[in-house]
Amino acid sequence: MTTVVKCPTCGKGVVWGEISPYRPFCCKRCQLIDLGEWADEEKRIPSTGDLSETEDWSEEDDRDR
């Protein structure tokens, strides 16, 4: 049985297998469009808080490591 998923960028059907090297995207173009959206911070993973609010951090801490 062949599994077909929708390309997250354009919605075109994509066969989930070796035949589709850019899966889950239908092509390199859709893959790069998605990457650009992440790079421009149009997409992001939601979080419950900011790291600076939950931990005390300073540059001195990094120098110790």
Biopython code that builds the backbone (N, CA, C, O; Angstrom):
import numpy as np
from Bio.PDB.StructureBuilder import StructureBuilder

atoms = [
    (1, "MET", "N", (0.846, -1.187, 0.000)),
    (1, "MET", "CA", (0.000, 0.000, 0.000)),
    (1, "MET", "C", (0.887, 1.245, 0.000)),
    (1, "MET", "O", (1.873, 1.308, 0.734)),
    (2, "THR", "N", (0.543, 2.213, -0.806)),
    (2, "THR", "CA", (1.309, 3.449, -0.918)),
    (2, "THR", "C", (0.677, 4.532, -0.055)),
    (2, "THR", "O", (-0.531, 4.764, -0.109)),
    (3, "THR", "N", (1.513, 5.189, 0.741)),
    (3, "THR", "CA", (1.040, 6.297, 1.578)),
    (3, "THR", "C", (1.274, 7.599, 0.833)),
    (3, "THR", "O", (2.371, 7.853, 0.335)),
    (4, "VAL", "N", (0.247, 8.413, 0.760)),
    (4, "VAL", "CA", (0.335, 9.717, 0.113)),
    (4, "VAL", "C", (0.018, 10.785, 1.158)),
    (4, "VAL", "O", (-0.990, 10.695, 1.859)),
    (5, "VAL", "N", (0.881, 11.792, 1.257)),
    (5, "VAL", "CA", (0.668, 12.908, 2.184)),
    (5, "VAL", "C", (0.568, 14.198, 1.380)),
    (5, "VAL", "O", (0.980, 14.248, 0.221)),
    (6, "LYS", "N", (0.025, 15.229, 1.993)),
    (6, "LYS", "CA", (-0.060, 16.530, 1.334)),
    (6, "LYS", "C", (1.205, 17.332, 1.601)),
    (6, "LYS", "O", (1.695, 17.370, 2.729)),
    (7, "CYS", "N", (1.727, 17.968, 0.573)),
    (7, "CYS", "CA", (2.873, 18.870, 0.723)),
    (7, "CYS", "C", (2.454, 20.000, 1.657)),
    (7, "CYS", "O", (1.423, 20.631, 1.425)),
    (8, "PRO", "N", (3.235, 20.271, 2.717)),
    (8, "PRO", "CA", (2.852, 21.330, 3.659)),
    (8, "PRO", "C", (2.839, 22.732, 3.043)),
    (8, "PRO", "O", (2.218, 23.643, 3.590)),
    (9, "THR", "N", (3.519, 22.905, 1.913)),
    (9, "THR", "CA", (3.584, 24.224, 1.295)),
    (9, "THR", "C", (2.463, 24.459, 0.293)),
    (9, "THR", "O", (1.773, 25.476, 0.357)),
    (10, "CYS", "N", (2.276, 23.509, -0.643)),
    (10, "CYS", "CA", (1.298, 23.729, -1.712)),
    (10, "CYS", "C", (0.080, 22.809, -1.654)),
    (10, "CYS", "O", (-0.918, 23.062, -2.328)),
    (11, "GLY", "N", (0.157, 21.746, -0.856)),
    (11, "GLY", "CA", (-0.975, 20.840, -0.718)),
    (11, "GLY", "C", (-1.033, 19.718, -1.741)),
    (11, "GLY", "O", (-1.941, 18.888, -1.690)),
    (12, "LYS", "N", (-0.092, 19.677, -2.663)),
    (12, "LYS", "CA", (-0.047, 18.620, -3.680)),
    (12, "LYS", "C", (0.242, 17.272, -3.011)),
    (12, "LYS", "O", (0.958, 17.217, -2.011)),
    (13, "GLY", "N", (-0.312, 16.183, -3.561)),
    (13, "GLY", "CA", (-0.080, 14.856, -3.024)),
    (13, "GLY", "C", (1.356, 14.400, -3.252)),
    (13, "GLY", "O", (1.905, 14.579, -4.339)),
    (14, "VAL", "N", (1.961, 13.810, -2.221)),
    (14, "VAL", "CA", (3.346, 13.332, -2.287)),
    (14, "VAL", "C", (3.386, 11.889, -1.813)),
    (14, "VAL", "O", (2.886, 11.574, -0.733)),
    (15, "VAL", "N", (3.979, 11.009, -2.614)),
    (15, "VAL", "CA", (4.141, 9.617, -2.218)),
    (15, "VAL", "C", (5.221, 9.564, -1.143)),
    (15, "VAL", "O", (6.316, 10.095, -1.332)),
    (16, "TRP", "N", (4.914, 8.921, -0.008)),
    (16, "TRP", "CA", (5.871, 8.814, 1.093)),
    (16, "TRP", "C", (6.746, 7.599, 0.836)),
    (16, "TRP", "O", (6.409, 6.473, 1.203)),
    (17, "GLY", "N", (7.885, 7.860, 0.193)),
    (17, "GLY", "CA", (8.802, 6.770, -0.114)),
    (17, "GLY", "C", (10.021, 7.283, -0.856)),
    (17, "GLY", "O", (10.180, 8.484, -1.071)),
    (18, "GLU", "N", (10.872, 6.357, -1.240)),
    (18, "GLU", "CA", (12.130, 6.700, -1.917)),
    (18, "GLU", "C", (11.904, 7.474, -3.217)),
    (18, "GLU", "O", (12.787, 8.206, -3.663)),
    (19, "ILE", "N", (10.744, 7.317, -3.818)),
    (19, "ILE", "CA", (10.433, 8.006, -5.070)),
    (19, "ILE", "C", (10.342, 9.532, -4.876)),
    (19, "ILE", "O", (10.465, 10.289, -5.838)),
    (20, "SER", "N", (10.128, 9.969, -3.641)),
    (20, "SER", "CA", (9.964, 11.395, -3.324)),
    (20, "SER", "C", (11.100, 11.860, -2.406)),
    (20, "SER", "O", (10.958, 11.815, -1.184)),
    (21, "PRO", "N", (12.216, 12.300, -2.974)),
    (21, "PRO", "CA", (13.383, 12.655, -2.151)),
    (21, "PRO", "C", (13.188, 13.883, -1.262)),
    (21, "PRO", "O", (13.942, 14.068, -0.308)),
    (22, "TYR", "N", (12.195, 14.724, -1.554)),
    (22, "TYR", "CA", (11.985, 15.943, -0.762)),
    (22, "TYR", "C", (10.842, 15.793, 0.237)),
    (22, "TYR", "O", (10.407, 16.779, 0.833)),
    (23, "ARG", "N", (10.350, 14.559, 0.426)),
    (23, "ARG", "CA", (9.203, 14.351, 1.311)),
    (23, "ARG", "C", (9.431, 14.974, 2.680)),
    (23, "ARG", "O", (10.543, 14.860, 3.195)),
    (24, "PRO", "N", (8.494, 15.599, 3.278)),
    (24, "PRO", "CA", (7.086, 15.642, 2.920)),
    (24, "PRO", "C", (6.739, 16.681, 1.863)),
    (24, "PRO", "O", (5.564, 16.875, 1.555)),
    (25, "PHE", "N", (7.732, 17.345, 1.308)),
    (25, "PHE", "CA", (7.486, 18.348, 0.275)),
    (25, "PHE", "C", (7.463, 17.687, -1.090)),
    (25, "PHE", "O", (8.073, 16.638, -1.293)),
    (26, "CYS", "N", (6.746, 18.315, -2.041)),
    (26, "CYS", "CA", (6.643, 17.738, -3.381)),
    (26, "CYS", "C", (7.877, 18.030, -4.226)),
    (26, "CYS", "O", (8.164, 17.294, -5.170)),
    (27, "CYS", "N", (8.613, 19.095, -3.902)),
    (27, "CYS", "CA", (9.780, 19.453, -4.702)),
    (27, "CYS", "C", (10.733, 20.333, -3.885)),
    (27, "CYS", "O", (10.402, 20.775, -2.785)),
    (28, "LYS", "N", (11.892, 20.572, -4.432)),
    (28, "LYS", "CA", (12.911, 21.399, -3.774)),
    (28, "LYS", "C", (12.385, 22.820, -3.529)),
    (28, "LYS", "O", (12.668, 23.421, -2.493)),
    (29, "ARG", "N", (11.624, 23.348, -4.487)),
    (29, "ARG", "CA", (11.088, 24.708, -4.361)),
    (29, "ARG", "C", (10.211, 24.841, -3.110)),
    (29, "ARG", "O", (10.369, 25.787, -2.339)),
    (30, "CYS", "N", (9.295, 23.899, -2.911)),
    (30, "CYS", "CA", (8.423, 23.952, -1.725)),
    (30, "CYS", "C", (9.235, 23.793, -0.443)),
    (30, "CYS", "O", (8.933, 24.416, 0.575)),
    (31, "GLN", "N", (10.266, 22.953, -0.501)),
    (31, "GLN", "CA", (11.136, 22.760, 0.663)),
    (31, "GLN", "C", (11.835, 24.076, 1.024)),
    (31, "GLN", "O", (11.920, 24.437, 2.197)),
    (32, "LEU", "N", (12.328, 24.780, 0.017)),
    (32, "LEU", "CA", (13.035, 26.047, 0.263)),
    (32, "LEU", "C", (12.095, 27.155, 0.710)),
    (32, "LEU", "O", (12.481, 28.008, 1.509)),
    (33, "ILE", "N", (10.869, 27.154, 0.206)),
    (33, "ILE", "CA", (9.879, 28.135, 0.662)),
    (33, "ILE", "C", (9.638, 27.952, 2.152)),
    (33, "ILE", "O", (9.609, 28.925, 2.906)),
    (34, "ASP", "N", (9.464, 26.696, 2.579)),
    (34, "ASP", "CA", (9.241, 26.406, 3.998)),
    (34, "ASP", "C", (10.448, 26.819, 4.841)),
    (34, "ASP", "O", (10.287, 27.425, 5.900)),
    (35, "LEU", "N", (11.648, 26.496, 4.376)),
    (35, "LEU", "CA", (12.860, 26.878, 5.094)),
    (35, "LEU", "C", (12.951, 28.396, 5.244)),
    (35, "LEU", "O", (13.320, 28.897, 6.306)),
    (36, "GLY", "N", (12.619, 29.120, 4.189)),
    (36, "GLY", "CA", (12.634, 30.581, 4.240)),
    (36, "GLY", "C", (11.653, 31.137, 5.249)),
    (36, "GLY", "O", (11.942, 32.132, 5.913)),
    (37, "GLU", "N", (10.477, 30.496, 5.374)),
    (37, "GLU", "CA", (9.491, 30.945, 6.357)),
    (37, "GLU", "C", (10.017, 30.757, 7.776)),
    (37, "GLU", "O", (9.782, 31.605, 8.638)),
    (38, "TRP", "N", (10.728, 29.653, 8.031)),
    (38, "TRP", "CA", (11.328, 29.439, 9.350)),
    (38, "TRP", "C", (12.440, 30.466, 9.585)),
    (38, "TRP", "O", (12.548, 31.022, 10.678)),
    (39, "ALA", "N", (13.262, 30.719, 8.568)),
    (39, "ALA", "CA", (14.378, 31.653, 8.714)),
    (39, "ALA", "C", (13.891, 33.079, 8.964)),
    (39, "ALA", "O", (14.515, 33.831, 9.713)),
    (40, "ASP", "N", (12.775, 33.449, 8.337)),
    (40, "ASP", "CA", (12.202, 34.783, 8.537)),
    (40, "ASP", "C", (11.339, 34.869, 9.786)),
    (40, "ASP", "O", (10.735, 35.904, 10.067)),
    (41, "GLU", "N", (11.287, 33.761, 10.538)),
    (41, "GLU", "CA", (10.503, 33.654, 11.765)),
    (41, "GLU", "C", (9.010, 33.850, 11.527)),
    (41, "GLU", "O", (8.287, 34.298, 12.416)),
    (42, "GLU", "N", (8.546, 33.506, 10.304)),
    (42, "GLU", "CA", (7.116, 33.489, 10.032)),
    (42, "GLU", "C", (6.491, 32.261, 10.678)),
    (42, "GLU", "O", (5.306, 32.259, 11.015)),
    (43, "LYS", "N", (7.294, 31.220, 10.847)),
    (43, "LYS", "CA", (6.875, 29.999, 11.533)),
    (43, "LYS", "C", (7.747, 29.840, 12.761)),
    (43, "LYS", "O", (8.924, 30.201, 12.749)),
    (44, "ARG", "N", (7.163, 29.296, 13.825)),
    (44, "ARG", "CA", (7.954, 29.005, 15.016)),
    (44, "ARG", "C", (7.203, 27.999, 15.875)),
    (44, "ARG", "O", (5.993, 27.824, 15.731)),
    (45, "ILE", "N", (7.915, 27.355, 16.746)),
    (45, "ILE", "CA", (7.334, 26.398, 17.668)),
    (45, "ILE", "C", (6.924, 27.170, 18.915)),
    (45, "ILE", "O", (7.761, 27.818, 19.543)),
    (46, "PRO", "N", (5.647, 27.108, 19.281)),
    (46, "PRO", "CA", (5.203, 27.875, 20.452)),
    (46, "PRO", "C", (5.843, 27.352, 21.735)),
    (46, "PRO", "O", (6.101, 26.157, 21.878)),
    (47, "SER", "N", (6.088, 28.261, 22.648)),
    (47, "SER", "CA", (6.640, 27.872, 23.945)),
    (47, "SER", "C", (5.803, 28.506, 25.045)),
    (47, "SER", "O", (5.034, 29.438, 24.812)),
    (48, "THR", "N", (5.973, 27.980, 26.237)),
    (48, "THR", "CA", (5.201, 28.506, 27.360)),
    (48, "THR", "C", (5.897, 29.657, 28.058)),
    (48, "THR", "O", (5.271, 30.372, 28.840)),
    (49, "GLY", "N", (7.165, 29.850, 27.796)),
    (49, "GLY", "CA", (7.876, 30.939, 28.454)),
    (49, "GLY", "C", (9.198, 31.230, 27.784)),
    (49, "GLY", "O", (9.654, 30.477, 26.923)),
    (50, "ASP", "N", (9.796, 32.307, 28.177)),
    (50, "ASP", "CA", (11.078, 32.728, 27.665)),
    (50, "ASP", "C", (12.171, 32.150, 28.550)),
    (50, "ASP", "O", (12.019, 32.122, 29.771)),
    (51, "LEU", "N", (13.259, 31.693, 27.969)),
    (51, "LEU", "CA", (14.363, 31.108, 28.727)),
    (51, "LEU", "C", (14.873, 32.091, 29.782)),
    (51, "LEU", "O", (15.210, 31.694, 30.897)),
    (52, "SER", "N", (14.926, 33.363, 29.428)),
    (52, "SER", "CA", (15.443, 34.347, 30.374)),
    (52, "SER", "C", (14.537, 34.487, 31.599)),
    (52, "SER", "O", (14.996, 34.920, 32.656)),
    (53, "GLU", "N", (13.264, 34.129, 31.470)),
    (53, "GLU", "CA", (12.353, 34.211, 32.600)),
    (53, "GLU", "C", (12.485, 33.005, 33.528)),
    (53, "GLU", "O", (12.177, 33.103, 34.716)),
    (54, "THR", "N", (12.940, 31.867, 32.998)),
    (54, "THR", "CA", (12.963, 30.643, 33.784)),
    (54, "THR", "C", (14.337, 30.316, 34.357)),
    (54, "THR", "O", (14.434, 29.528, 35.297)),
    (55, "GLU", "N", (15.385, 30.895, 33.819)),
    (55, "GLU", "CA", (16.736, 30.609, 34.292)),
    (55, "GLU", "C", (17.541, 31.900, 34.399)),
    (55, "GLU", "O", (17.383, 32.821, 33.598)),
    (56, "ASP", "N", (18.388, 31.942, 35.389)),
    (56, "ASP", "CA", (19.336, 33.045, 35.457)),
    (56, "ASP", "C", (20.509, 32.668, 34.573)),
    (56, "ASP", "O", (21.124, 31.620, 34.774)),
    (57, "TRP", "N", (20.822, 33.490, 33.619)),
    (57, "TRP", "CA", (21.886, 33.204, 32.673)),
    (57, "TRP", "C", (22.715, 34.454, 32.464)),
    (57, "TRP", "O", (22.197, 35.571, 32.437)),
    (58, "SER", "N", (24.004, 34.245, 32.317)),
    (58, "SER", "CA", (24.871, 35.369, 31.971)),
    (58, "SER", "C", (25.990, 34.844, 31.087)),
    (58, "SER", "O", (26.209, 33.636, 31.000)),
    (59, "GLU", "N", (26.690, 35.750, 30.440)),
    (59, "GLU", "CA", (27.811, 35.337, 29.593)),
    (59, "GLU", "C", (28.901, 34.688, 30.423)),
    (59, "GLU", "O", (29.637, 33.839, 29.920)),
    (60, "GLU", "N", (29.018, 35.068, 31.677)),
    (60, "GLU", "CA", (30.018, 34.460, 32.561)),
    (60, "GLU", "C", (29.763, 32.970, 32.716)),
    (60, "GLU", "O", (30.711, 32.189, 32.803)),
    (61, "ASP", "N", (28.488, 32.560, 32.752)),
    (61, "ASP", "CA", (28.140, 31.145, 32.849)),
    (61, "ASP", "C", (28.718, 30.370, 31.681)),
    (61, "ASP", "O", (29.229, 29.268, 31.880)),
    (62, "ASP", "N", (28.655, 30.909, 30.462)),
    (62, "ASP", "CA", (29.184, 30.225, 29.286)),
    (62, "ASP", "C", (30.709, 30.122, 29.325)),
    (62, "ASP", "O", (31.277, 29.139, 28.848)),
    (63, "ARG", "N", (31.362, 31.115, 29.881)),
    (63, "ARG", "CA", (32.842, 31.084, 29.942)),
    (63, "ARG", "C", (33.336, 30.000, 30.872)),
    (63, "ARG", "O", (34.445, 29.494, 30.696)),
    (64, "ASP", "N", (32.535, 29.631, 31.862)),
    (64, "ASP", "CA", (32.925, 28.607, 32.810)),
    (64, "ASP", "C", (32.874, 27.203, 32.211)),
    (64, "ASP", "O", (33.453, 26.274, 32.773)),
    (65, "ARG", "N", (32.202, 27.040, 31.101)),
    (65, "ARG", "CA", (32.007, 25.708, 30.518)),
    (65, "ARG", "C", (33.095, 25.325, 29.574)),
    (65, "ARG", "O", (33.064, 24.232, 29.008)),
]
sb = StructureBuilder()
sb.init_structure("model")
sb.init_model(0)
sb.init_chain("A")
sb.init_seg("    ")
for serial, (resi, resn, name, xyz) in enumerate(atoms, 1):
    if name == "N":
        sb.init_residue(resn, " ", resi, " ")
    sb.init_atom(name, np.array(xyz, "f"), 0.0, 1.0, " ", f" {name:<3s}", serial, name[0])
structure = sb.get_structure()
